[in-house]
């Protein structure tokens, strides 16, 4: 079991009480996770792009770049952050259903590797802007394969009726435009069916569908350099200490076994949560223990503005009491809630924990992905700072 807080002693806990809430990032775990991913992908020649939307803090990105990963961006701001951090334009892909003209121009001017295009109208606009600038735009078509990821409906993106991706029924029009477009270069196909997928059978189903779609494109005379299978690999939110690093080996082996790849085709992935999720925790302090008629509330100084996932997705995050790690008393049951003026401001309900009191330091685990990046100043609350160790 990995305990990222083993270095904390009573003095450091006392110091932490003065600065909560804050995000704590375990850079050693991050490095180990990146190493495991790269070592699992390399035998198959797979290229991994890191999904910036998971966490775009510069110390995180610097280590991602060091391990040779590319950048998967979904906004002009993320493209700029990638370039500032030293990612090569040739390693940047640009996804997203609502690319603005200025963002498209930014990507074209910097000669990024390709756009992941999600609709026929977007394809037409990229052609128009590329023609005006006289720049060839490299593209990959994000195809919606109608594969169910069996995850939360907010993070399922591959079903037939969805704002993401090109519907299979639209392909005849896409083929016609590609044959006529003078400034579009089709690099390959892109797929992403959802997030937080832990059932590898889902990825097998994706491979089988991709094989059919790839064959259809090739039968139409299109040569595909790249098959981009997206990401979506989940992490263990329930036992982060026991399973801090996802099983990248089994993940990539599924694609090696079931994905049909041409002799010169390259396979790309876009992983985010699985790389950084376990490396971050939100550290917060108990302000009050409020005893109710049927529920005891631990009111902490972090709120839904700091970590939105429990309120937005009803997501589970394991919570540790760092101030009371050994206690022979029976566990108590609490609702762990924040100070924001919303009933939806909670981190866990009916949590069995060691007896906790005012001043105790809690760690809300597995918050390295989609935690800090989704924070807001709601209630004019100050942004939780970063700590790296």
TAURWO-V185087 format. One record per helix or strand of 2 or more residues. SS is the DSSP state (A for helix, B for strand). FROM is the first residue (numbers start at 1). LEN is the number of residues. If there is no record, write none. Layout:
ss=SS from=FROM len=LEN
ss=SS from=FROM len=LEN
This chain:
ss=A from=10 len=7
ss=B from=22 len=4
ss=A from=27 len=16
ss=B from=47 len=5
ss=A from=52 len=3
ss=A from=58 len=9
ss=B from=70 len=4
ss=A from=76 len=10
ss=A from=89 len=3
ss=B from=92 len=3
ss=A from=101 len=9
ss=B from=114 len=4
ss=A from=120 len=14
ss=B from=137 len=7
ss=A from=153 len=3
ss=A from=168 len=13
ss=B from=184 len=7
ss=A from=201 len=19
ss=B from=226 len=3
ss=A from=248 len=11
ss=B from=266 len=6
ss=A from=273 len=7
ss=B from=280 len=12
ss=B from=296 len=5
ss=A from=309 len=5
ss=B from=319 len=3
ss=B from=332 len=6
ss=B from=346 len=8
ss=B from=361 len=4
ss=A from=372 len=3
ss=A from=378 len=3
ss=B from=385 len=4
